[in-house]
Every structure is written in structure tokens, then in C-alpha cells.
Amino acid sequence: MKIHIKNGRLIDPQNNIDALQDLFIAAGKIVGVGLAPQGFVAAQTIDATGFVVCPGLVDLSARLREPGFEYKATLESELLAAVAGGITSLACPPDTDPVLDEPGLVEMLKHRAKQLNLAHVYPLGALTRQLEGKQLTEMCELTEAGCVGFFQADNAITDTRVLWRAMQYAATFDYTVWLRPEDFHLARDGVAHDGEIASRLGLAGIPAAAEAVALSTILRLAVETGARIHLCRLSTREGVEMIRVARKQGLAVTCDITATHLHLTEHDIGFFDANCHLKPPLRTQRDLDALRQGLGQGDIDAVCSDHTPVDDDAKLLPFAEAEAGATGLELLLPLTLKWAAASGISLPDAISRVTVTPAAILGIAAGHLSLGANADVCIFNPDEYWTIEAKHLLSQGKNTPFLGLELAGRVRCTLVQGKLVFNRNEKASC
């Protein structure tokens, strides 16, 4: 179908576009930016007056809960939530049941996602079998099945020799190793940041040193092996500084932060709010300030949702027993915009943190609106305020510490390969 998106503020960070320009789509591809191709006749016109038209968002971490945890969420419910949040491409961690450590499982997941014809799904294969940290997976076979990187999720590799071998193997074939830096022994049994709040509430703490110690090991092994490393969910001031130093030394290291950790601290736990039980834990105000600054200066590359839908029963338990995680697909864009507004970051720079930069980390052709690119497009109203309510979230998981908060920025339409997969106002185009 030929589609003409008109009168919108077109923002494409990769191509340095920020202007009132029209966008033209045919056969699922971008065929015109600003000017229509010769003979172009639109079958559908979308009036984006007052809206921003940008590349579809790319999320570096979204647990879709299939296979194995369908009682928490389904592939269909979460991909619907993704496109409602303007996300057209996402990476899913391997901590499903069974774990994504076999090519057949990866192929099944990609086939299921493709059948739904919503957002593009890019699986991360398990770095070790069953995520046990003992035996490496068959990375070549998993890559052929569709994996874009290899991750341990929240499972630690306590044997540094195994981590060494994993990095060596990945470096040989130019694969990316994804790791969440947290020392297993220092973090064991912890549920909150090891500080004043955890002590007052009687909660077992996870010290900031747990991240620093793990980072030290990972970065040292990266020097020795030459492996390309992506560090997931930084949470501390020390972590940001260590990344800054590592990059000055020329290490091939990228990193991300969750949108939640851009706005909340340990104080938001309040009186045991289980929605604030997250991995990594919410840290101090000093850490939050360093994370915001690091993202603004480019020390932190991207923002992700770290979408982790949890069933209600698992969140109604006491804080220490509640399952960690929060829903985030539909909040990624407004929370990123909120950070940008508070930090004085331009809209194009903010959008780059959730489009072209994470796409580059994944190594996929996404996050931009170049001629010939897939027509994955997000259209949103940056000035529309909406209140986060469970009943308005399409994700099966309603657990988020932002319930009741009013945020600016709401997606009106999402297109994936030129198909309108989400339209907030079904009676009219956007």
C-alpha cells in the first residue's frame, strides 16, 4: 500500500533531519522524504499535523514471556503493547522456559512473532547452556537460527574461566556478548540498594560495589580477548565512570540504562512498594544524577524498557518475596522524553537513544528513515499528557512504579513495514 504521511515534524537522527517534511511509503519501504516520487498516488493519507514522525523505536530488552510463562504474558499481548508504545523492533532475553539455548526454540519464537505481524523480534541466545554458567552454547548454530547476541540475563557466571572462554569464542566469530554487571556473591539474597533506606526497612542490600567488581572483571577480560561487549542496565555512578575510562582506552564496549532508573531512586520504595523491586535495584540520588548525565554525554549509549511483566499475585507478596520487574514497553517513549526535558536534551538527541543507537548495538537495519529502508514509523504527540493507569496498558503485566503519574508524549500511530499496526483513534488516521 502507498501511504502519504503529511504535515508532521519529521525527526530522523541518523540522517540529521528535523523539519516539517512529508514521508512517502510504498511496498513497505520509504520511497520519499520531503518530495513524493514521480507518479506517486497515495492509497492512504495520514495527517500528522502537530505530531512528531520518527523511526520506530528499538528496545534492547523486553521479556515477552513466551515460551513457558504465558500466565504472566503472551507474545501477542506484549507485541501489541510494543507497537502501542511506538516500538517496532525489540530484543528479547533468553531466560524463557525452556531457555533459548537451542536453535529450534529460537526458530519457533521468530516464527510465532512473524505470524503476528507486529513488531520485529530479535532473540538473544543464551551464553551458556540453561544459563547455568558452566558450558557454552553452540553460538554459531544459534546465530544461524536468528540470534543477534548472547546473554546471561540475570544469571551470573561465577567461573571466570567460563566467561573468558565465552569471550574468546565470541571474539573469534565477531559476536556480541551481553552481560549485566553484578557480582553474584556481593548481590546474593539482596533485594534493594545497600544503603539507608534498605537498613531502615530491614531489607537485604545489594551494594554498588557489586556492579563495580563485576565490571572490573568483564572489562579486564575484554582487554585480553578483544570481545565486543554490551553491558546491560548500568545503575551506579562508579559504573558510568568505569565505562568512560574503558572507552578512552579503546575498548569495544556499549551500555544501556533502563528508563525507570532515569527517574527513580531507593527513596521511591516508600513503604515497601513491590513495584519498585527491580534488577538492578534503584540506587541513590547521586547515582541517578550520574546516569542522567552519562546518558546525556554519550557515556551511556541507549535507553531500554527492560520490560518484565509480572502477574499480580507475584507482586502482592512482601517486598523481599515479590518477583522483581516492571512493565515498560508503553512507557519507554514518555519516560525518555521526560528525561530529555529535565536534562535540557534536544528531541532529536533523545529519540536517537531509542532508535538508531540501539539498532546499531543490535546490528540490525532499523532506527532510521533512509530511502529504501523498512517503513517502521512512530507518530506521536509530544505535548499530549496522559495518566498511567493499569486499565490503559495493553501489556498483560500492569506492574509499574509509575501508576498514577502524568507523562507527556503519547503514540498516535505505529507502522511496521508500511502496515498500520496501531492507531489510537481507529475512526481516523491518527
C-alpha positions, 0 to 999 in steps of 0.5 A: 500500500502507498501511504502519504504521511503529511504535515508532521515534524519529521525527526530522523537522527541518523540522517540529521533531519528535523523539519516539517517534511512529508514521508512517502511509503510504498511496498513497505519501504520509504520511497520519499522524504520531503518530495513524493516520487514521480507518479506517486498516488497515495492509497492512504493519507495520514495527517500528522499535523502537530505530531512528531514522525520518527523511526520506530523505536528499538528496545534492547530488552523486553521479556515477552514471556513466551515460551513457558510463562504465558500466565504472566504474558503472551507474545501477542499481548506484549507485541501489541503493547510494543507497537502501542508504545511506538516500538517496532523492533525489540530484543528479547532475553533468553531466560524463557522456559525452556531457555533459548539455548537451542536453535529450534526454540529460537526458530519457533519464537521468530516464527510465532512473532512473524505470524503476528505481524507486529513488531520485529523480534530479535532473540538473544541466545543464551551464553551458556547452556540453561544459563547455568554458567558452566558450558557454552552454547553452540553460538554459531548454530544459534546465530544461524537460527536468528540470534543477534547476541548472547546473554546471561540475563540475570544469571551470573557466571561465577567461573571466570574461566567460563566467561573468558572462554565465552569471550574468546569464542565470541571474539573469534566469530565477531559476536556480541556478548551481553552481560549485566554487571553484578557480582553474584556473591556481593548481590546474593539474597539482596533485594534493594540498594545497600544503603539507608533506606534498605537498613531502615526497612530491614531489607537485604542490600545489594551494594554498588560495589557489586556492579563495580567488581563485576565490571572490573572483571568483564572489562579486564577480560575484554582487554585480553580477548578483544570481545565486543561487549554490551553491558546491560542496565548500568545503575551506579555512578562508579559504573558510568565512570568505569565505562568512560575510562574503558572507552578512552582506552579503546575498548569495544564496549556499549551500555544501556540504562533502563528508563525507570532508573532515569527517574527513580531512586531507593527513596521511591520504595516508600513503604515497601512498594513491590513495584519498585523491586527491580534488577538492578535495584534503584540506587541513590540520588547521586547515582541517578544524577550520574546516569542522567548525565552519562546518558546525556554525554554519550557515556551511556549509549541507549535507553531500554524498557527492560520490560518484565511483566509480572502477574499480580499475585507475584507482586502482592507478596512482601517486598523481599518475596515479590518477583522483581520487574516492571512493565515498560514497553508503553512507557519507554517513549514518555519516560525518555522524553521526560528525561530529555526535558529535565536534562535540557536534551534536544528531541532529536538527541533523545529519540536517537537513544531509542532508535538508531543507537540501539539498532546499531548495538543490535546490528540490525537495519532499523532506527532510521528513515533512509530511502529504501529502508523498512517503513517502521514509523512512530507518530506521536504527540509530544505535548499530549499528557496522559495518566498511567493507569493499569486499565490503559496498558495493553501489556498483560503485566500492569506492574509499574512504579509509575501508576498514577503519574502524568507523562507527556508524549503519547503514540498516535500511530505505529507502522511496521513495514508500511502496515498500520499496526496501531492507531489510537483513534481507529475512526481516523488516521491518527 
